Amino acid sequence: MLTDRQHDELAAHDQTHVLKFWDELDEAGRQKLAGQIGDVDLDQLATLIADEDDKPDFAALAAEAQPPRAVGADGSGVDWSVDQATDAGEQALREGKLAAIVVAGGQGTRLGFDKPKGMFPIGPVSRRTLFQVFADRILATSRRYGVTIPLYVMTSDATDAETRRYFRENDDLGLPADSVRIFKQGTMPAVDAETGKLLLAAKDSLALSPDGHGGTVKALSAGGCLADMRDRGIEHLFYFQVDNPLVQLLDPTFIGHHLLSGSELTSQVVRKRYPGERVGNVVEVDGRMRVIEYSDLPEAAAEATDADGSLRLWAGSIAVHVFDVDFLRRASQSAAALPFHRALKKVPFVDPSGRPVRPDQPNAIKFEKFIFDLLPAARNGIVVEVLPADAFAPVKNAEGAETDTAGLAKQAMSDLHAHWIRAAGGRVDDGVLVEISPFFAIDSKTCQASPLAGLHVTANQFFDKAVDL
């Protein structure tokens, strides 16, 4: 129930309008609204509304920005070899020091899919879901190295219940039940863009939205996941987002580069195709890595080139990282470890008469944290370049869009696996879709060890652990 202190805090911040319908609510409605109000740090929110929080001077940062310390796609740029990195990563996997976390708070709305995005059927032949693709990879890697690799799944209010039900009804997708931990990220209230007043989504509810992928840090701690990692002896966490079916999940070479560099946070990047590409720009300023979003990077800095004509600030983030767990634990103890970012969005609300309103123009400010803002705090940060064809095919947009559609991602998966088959001595006809389960081959090297020499694929085929060759 709403306490006198909560009422006084609402009054002090001129936000008592959220209680307008209090007398109309039943007991459950009052408890719901009071609980949401109690979770809001009104002092912090007032600072954000007033735009008085500390924010980076991106123009100044861009003027000082240098290309980041990097491992090239060919393994160049560091003192160790690709083979040494692979050996180091495999040893860490074999010793049970790795876990994986998938950020899965988004619905498939932009895809025209009314379920959590992780449930979207992405397999070009198998139609296995994004969640299944990732679970298969984790289980195959676990078997390869003789360990159990935990999976942490971060959901949101919008995806939590359905995600939990999906894993439960599908026997945790083959993973050991005690190795799957689902936890929910926090929320932040939306405020009216003109007045700064809290919006009500309903008479008994604030307009809340996920606090961004930067909320991972707080949610891992609050959900007991960092303690669980400590108990399991997990030292490194492989982070990825749910919309990239090509992610090289638990790739030992990437993990090895992280270990041999002494980095606390290592990120995968792709080489930008053009100056204004809509990706986060990973740069180095005063010896520390950071990300400058494409919208914050001045045009002159974006277009600057080296003597060979290549982009000077070339590294585009694809939201794949390896974290040291001790670093995450340290970050979780600092409330100011990550700043909030503002986004102007269309947010449905109820007006003072209680009438639902669905605005056709952006009307509200949402506040989010981004995980990449941890980069400057990490010691020895480094990036590892990957080729998009090998590692990045995001699923974001409905069919018909120019980029990031499910159809393009499925084709990218098929193209990659066809390349593996051809490298192993097989043939794949043009226009044929192929898909390789990680139980059959987890990468090109293991695919070449499979009996594919002389194979001619003339029809769509899924190569799983029981495929008849």
C-alpha positions in Angstrom: 0.0 0.0 0.0 1.1 3.6 -0.6 3.0 5.0 2.4 2.9 8.5 3.7 6.5 8.9 2.7 5.8 7.9 -0.9 2.9 10.4 -1.0 5.1 13.1 0.3 7.9 12.3 -2.3 5.3 12.4 -5.1 4.1 15.8 -3.8 7.7 17.1 -3.5 8.3 16.3 -7.2 4.9 17.4 -8.4 3.9 14.0 -9.5 0.8 13.3 -7.4 -1.3 13.2 -10.6 -0.5 9.5 -10.9 -2.9 9.0 -7.9 -5.8 10.6 -9.8 -7.7 7.3 -10.1 -6.7 5.8 -6.7 -10.2 5.9 -5.3 -11.5 3.9 -8.3 -8.9 1.1 -7.9 -9.5 -2.2 -6.1 -7.0 -3.6 -3.7 -5.0 -5.4 -6.3 -4.8 -2.3 -8.5 -3.7 -0.1 -5.5 -1.0 -2.6 -4.6 0.3 -2.7 -8.2 0.5 1.0 -8.6 2.0 1.6 -5.1 4.7 -1.1 -5.9 5.6 0.6 -9.1 5.8 4.0 -7.5 8.0 2.6 -4.8 10.4 1.3 -7.4 11.0 4.7 -8.9 13.9 6.8 -7.7 12.1 10.2 -7.9 15.2 12.2 -7.1 17.1 10.5 -9.9 14.2 10.9 -12.2 14.0 14.7 -11.5 17.6 15.0 -12.3 17.1 13.2 -15.6 14.0 15.3 -16.5 15.8 18.5 -15.7 18.6 17.3 -18.0 21.1 17.9 -15.2 22.9 14.5 -15.2 26.4 14.3 -16.5 26.6 13.6 -20.2 29.6 13.1 -22.5 30.7 15.9 -24.8 30.7 13.8 -28.0 32.2 16.5 -30.1 35.2 16.8 -27.8 35.5 13.0 -27.6 35.4 12.7 -31.3 38.1 15.2 -31.7 40.4 13.1 -29.5 39.2 9.7 -30.8 41.7 7.2 -32.1 41.0 3.8 -33.7 40.7 1.2 -30.9 43.3 -1.4 -30.0 42.2 -4.2 -32.2 42.8 -7.8 -33.4 42.2 -7.8 -37.2 40.0 -10.4 -38.9 43.1 -12.1 -40.0 44.6 -12.2 -36.5 46.9 -9.3 -37.0 47.6 -6.4 -34.6 48.6 -8.4 -31.5 51.7 -10.3 -30.3 50.1 -13.8 -30.2 48.8 -16.0 -33.0 45.3 -17.1 -33.8 46.3 -20.7 -32.8 47.5 -19.4 -29.4 44.2 -17.6 -28.9 42.2 -20.7 -29.8 44.2 -22.8 -27.4 43.7 -20.3 -24.6 40.0 -20.1 -25.2 39.6 -23.9 -25.5 41.5 -24.3 -22.2 39.1 -21.9 -20.4 36.1 -23.7 -21.9 37.5 -27.0 -20.8 38.0 -25.7 -17.3 34.4 -24.6 -17.0 35.1 -20.9 -16.7 32.6 -19.7 -19.3 28.9 -18.9 -19.2 26.7 -17.3 -21.8 24.1 -14.6 -21.5 21.5 -13.7 -24.1 19.6 -10.3 -23.9 16.1 -11.3 -24.8 13.8 -8.5 -23.7 12.4 -7.6 -27.1 9.1 -8.6 -28.8 9.1 -9.3 -32.5 6.8 -6.4 -33.2 8.9 -5.0 -36.1 9.0 -8.5 -37.6 5.2 -8.8 -37.5 5.7 -11.5 -34.9 3.6 -11.3 -31.7 5.9 -13.3 -29.4 9.3 -12.8 -27.8 11.8 -12.5 -30.6 13.8 -15.5 -29.3 10.8 -17.7 -30.4 11.0 -16.6 -34.0 11.7 -19.5 -36.4 14.9 -18.6 -38.1 16.4 -21.9 -39.2 16.5 -21.7 -43.1 15.6 -25.4 -43.4 14.9 -26.6 -39.8 12.8 -23.6 -38.8 14.4 -23.9 -35.4 13.8 -20.8 -33.3 16.5 -18.3 -32.3 16.4 -19.7 -28.8 16.9 -23.2 -30.2 19.8 -22.2 -32.4 21.6 -20.7 -29.4 20.8 -23.6 -27.1 22.0 -26.1 -29.7 25.3 -24.3 -29.9 25.7 -24.1 -26.1 24.9 -27.8 -25.7 27.3 -28.8 -28.6 30.1 -26.7 -27.1 29.4 -28.2 -23.6 29.7 -31.7 -25.0 32.8 -30.8 -27.0 34.7 -29.7 -23.9 33.1 -32.0 -21.4 31.6 -29.3 -19.2 28.2 -27.7 -18.4 28.0 -24.2 -19.7 25.3 -22.2 -18.0 22.9 -19.9 -20.0 21.5 -16.8 -18.4 18.5 -15.3 -20.2 17.5 -11.7 -19.5 13.9 -11.0 -20.2 11.7 -7.9 -19.8 8.2 -7.4 -18.5 7.0 -7.9 -22.1 8.7 -11.2 -22.6 9.3 -12.8 -19.2 6.2 -15.0 -18.7 6.1 -16.3 -22.3 9.8 -17.0 -22.3 9.7 -18.9 -19.1 6.8 -20.9 -20.4 8.6 -21.6 -23.7 11.7 -23.0 -22.0 9.5 -25.0 -19.5 7.3 -26.6 -22.1 10.3 -27.4 -24.3 12.4 -29.1 -21.6 14.9 -26.1 -21.5 15.7 -26.8 -25.2 17.8 -29.8 -24.3 20.0 -27.9 -21.8 20.3 -29.2 -18.2 17.5 -27.5 -16.2 19.8 -26.3 -13.5 22.0 -24.6 -16.1 19.3 -22.3 -17.4 18.6 -19.2 -15.3 15.9 -16.7 -16.5 15.9 -13.3 -14.9 14.2 -10.0 -15.7 15.7 -6.6 -16.3 14.5 -3.5 -14.6 12.2 -0.8 -15.8 12.2 3.0 -16.1 9.1 5.2 -16.2 8.3 7.3 -19.3 7.6 10.9 -18.9 5.7 13.4 -21.0 8.1 15.1 -23.3 6.8 18.6 -22.7 5.9 18.6 -19.0 8.2 15.9 -17.5 5.1 14.4 -15.8 5.0 10.6 -15.3 2.6 8.9 -17.7 0.0 6.3 -16.8 -0.3 3.3 -19.0 -3.6 2.5 -17.2 -5.4 3.8 -14.2 -3.4 1.3 -12.1 -0.1 1.4 -13.8 2.7 3.7 -14.7 4.0 3.7 -18.3 7.1 1.6 -17.8 9.6 0.3 -20.3 12.8 -1.8 -20.0 15.8 0.1 -18.7 18.0 -0.8 -21.7 20.6 -3.5 -22.3 22.7 -1.6 -19.8 20.3 -2.8 -17.2 22.0 -6.2 -17.5 24.5 -5.2 -14.8 22.0 -4.3 -12.1 19.7 -7.2 -13.1 22.5 -9.8 -12.9 23.2 -8.7 -9.4 19.6 -8.3 -8.2 18.6 -11.6 -9.7 21.3 -13.5 -7.9 23.1 -14.4 -11.2 26.5 -13.0 -10.2 26.4 -15.0 -7.0 25.4 -18.1 -9.0 28.4 -17.5 -11.3 30.7 -17.3 -8.3 29.3 -20.5 -6.9 29.9 -22.2 -10.3 33.4 -20.9 -10.7 32.5 -18.9 -13.8 35.1 -16.2 -14.6 34.0 -15.0 -18.0 30.6 -14.2 -19.5 29.9 -14.3 -23.2 27.3 -11.7 -23.9 25.1 -11.5 -27.1 21.7 -10.2 -28.2 18.8 -12.5 -29.2 18.5 -11.2 -32.8 21.8 -12.4 -34.3 21.6 -16.1 -35.4 25.1 -15.9 -36.8 26.7 -15.0 -33.5 29.9 -17.1 -33.0 28.6 -18.2 -29.6 31.4 -19.3 -27.2 34.0 -19.1 -30.0 37.2 -20.2 -28.4 39.4 -17.9 -30.6 37.5 -14.8 -29.5 37.6 -15.9 -25.9 41.3 -16.5 -26.2 42.0 -13.0 -27.6 40.1 -11.7 -24.5 42.3 -13.8 -22.2 45.7 -13.1 -23.8 45.0 -9.4 -24.0 44.4 -9.2 -20.3 41.1 -7.4 -21.1 38.2 -7.0 -18.7 35.8 -6.3 -21.6 36.4 -7.5 -25.2 34.0 -6.6 -28.1 33.5 -7.9 -31.5 33.3 -5.4 -34.3 32.8 -5.2 -38.0 34.5 -2.9 -40.4 32.1 0.0 -41.3 31.0 0.0 -44.9 30.5 3.8 -45.1 31.0 6.8 -42.8 27.5 7.3 -41.5 26.6 3.6 -41.1 24.0 3.2 -38.3 26.2 1.4 -35.8 28.0 2.4 -32.6 31.6 3.5 -33.3 34.1 1.9 -31.1 37.0 4.3 -30.5 39.8 4.9 -28.1 40.1 8.1 -26.1 42.9 8.7 -23.5 43.7 5.0 -23.6 40.2 3.9 -22.9 37.7 2.3 -25.3 34.2 3.8 -25.6 31.3 3.9 -28.1 30.1 7.0 -29.9 26.8 6.4 -31.5 26.5 7.2 -35.2 24.0 10.0 -34.3 26.6 11.6 -32.0 29.6 11.3 -34.2 30.3 14.6 -36.1 30.4 14.2 -39.8 34.0 15.3 -40.1 35.1 12.6 -37.7 33.0 10.0 -39.4 34.5 10.8 -42.8 38.1 11.1 -41.7 40.4 8.6 -43.5 43.9 7.2 -43.2 46.5 7.5 -45.9 45.2 4.4 -47.7 41.7 5.9 -47.9 40.2 3.6 -45.4 38.0 5.0 -42.6 40.0 6.1 -39.6 37.2 5.3 -37.2 36.3 2.0 -38.7 35.1 -0.3 -35.9 31.3 -0.8 -35.7 29.9 -2.6 -32.7 27.7 -5.7 -33.1 26.8 -6.1 -29.4 28.9 -9.2 -28.8 31.2 -9.1 -25.8 33.2 -11.1 -23.3 33.2 -9.8 -19.8 35.3 -10.7 -16.8 32.8 -11.5 -14.1 34.8 -9.7 -11.5 34.6 -6.6 -13.6 30.8 -6.9 -13.8 30.6 -7.5 -10.0 32.6 -4.3 -9.5 30.4 -2.3 -11.9 27.3 -3.6 -10.2 28.4 -2.0 -6.9 28.4 1.5 -8.5 25.0 3.0 -9.1 26.6 5.6 -11.4 28.5 3.0 -13.5 26.3 3.6 -16.5 24.6 6.8 -17.6 21.1 7.1 -18.9 20.3 7.9 -22.5 17.2 9.7 -23.7 14.9 8.6 -26.5 11.8 10.4 -27.8 9.2 7.7 -28.4 5.5 7.2 -29.0 4.1 5.9 -25.7 0.4 5.1 -25.1 -1.1 6.6 -22.0 -4.4 7.4 -20.3 -5.4 11.1 -20.2 -6.8 12.9 -17.1 -10.3 11.7 -17.9 -9.1 8.1 -18.0 -9.4 7.7 -21.7 -6.7 5.6 -23.5 -4.6 7.6 -26.0 -2.4 6.1 -28.7 -0.3 9.0 -30.0 0.7 9.1 -33.7 3.7 11.3 -32.9 6.5 10.9 -30.4 5.1 12.2 -27.1 7.3 10.9 -24.3 10.9 10.5 -23.2 12.2 7.0 -22.3 15.4 6.6 -20.3 17.8 3.7 -21.1 21.2 2.5 -20.2 23.6 0.9 -22.7 26.0 -1.9 -21.9 28.8 -0.5 -24.0 29.1 2.5 -21.6 31.1 0.1 -19.4 33.9 0.2 -21.9 35.8 3.2 -20.5 35.8 1.5 -17.0 37.4 -1.7 -18.3 41.1 -2.3 -18.1 43.0 -3.3 -21.3 39.9 -3.1 -23.5 40.3 -4.5 -27.0 38.1 -5.2 -30.0 38.2 -8.2 -32.3 37.2 -7.8 -35.9 34.9 -10.3 -37.5 33.5 -10.6 -41.0 29.8 -9.9 -41.2 29.3 -12.9 -43.5 30.7 -15.1 -40.6 29.2 -13.5 -37.6 26.5 -10.9 -38.0 23.0 -11.2 -39.5 20.6 -9.3 -37.2 16.8 -10.0 -37.4 15.1 -6.7 -36.8 12.8 -5.7 -39.7 9.8 -7.1 -41.5 10.2 -8.5 -45.0 10.4 -5.8 -47.6 12.9 -3.7 -45.7 16.3 -3.2 -47.3 18.3 -4.5 -44.3 18.1 -6.8 -41.3 15.1 -9.0 -42.3 14.6 -12.6 -41.3 14.8 -13.6 -45.0 18.3 -12.0 -45.3 19.4 -13.6 -42.0 18.2 -17.1 -43.2 20.1 -16.6 -46.5 23.2 -15.5 -44.6 23.0 -18.7 -42.5 22.7 -20.8 -45.6 25.5 -19.0 -47.4 27.9 -19.5 -44.5 27.0 -23.2 -44.2 27.3 -23.7 -47.9 30.7 -22.2 -47.7 31.7 -24.7 -45.0 30.4 -27.6 -47.2 32.4 -26.5 -50.2 35.5 -26.0 -48.1 35.0 -29.6 -47.0 35.0 -30.9 -50.6 31.2 -30.9 -51.2 29.0 -29.1 -53.7 25.8 -27.1 -53.2 23.7 -26.1 -56.1 22.7 -22.4 -56.5 19.4 -21.6 -54.9 19.6 -24.5 -52.5 19.2 -23.7 -48.8 21.5 -25.6 -46.4 21.7 -25.5 -42.6 24.3 -27.2 -40.4 23.4 -28.1 -36.8 26.3 -27.5 -34.4 25.8 -31.2 -33.4 27.1 -32.0 -36.9 29.8 -29.4 -37.2 30.3 -26.3 -35.0 32.6 -24.4 -37.4 34.3 -24.7 -40.7 37.2 -26.7 -39.3 35.0 -29.4 -37.7 32.9 -29.4 -40.9 36.0 -30.3 -42.9 36.4 -33.3 -40.6 32.9 -34.5 -41.6 32.4 -37.0 -44.5 31.4 -34.3 -47.0 34.0 -34.8 -49.7 32.2 -35.5 -53.0 28.8 -34.8 -51.6 26.4 -33.0 -54.0 23.5 -31.1 -52.4 20.7 -30.6 -54.9 17.8 -29.9 -52.5 17.3 -28.0 -49.3 18.9 -30.0 -46.5 19.4 -29.8 -42.7 22.6 -31.4 -41.6 21.9 -32.6 -38.0 23.6 -35.1 -35.8 21.6 -38.0 -37.4 21.9 -36.9 -41.1 22.2 -39.6 -43.7 25.1 -38.9 -46.0 
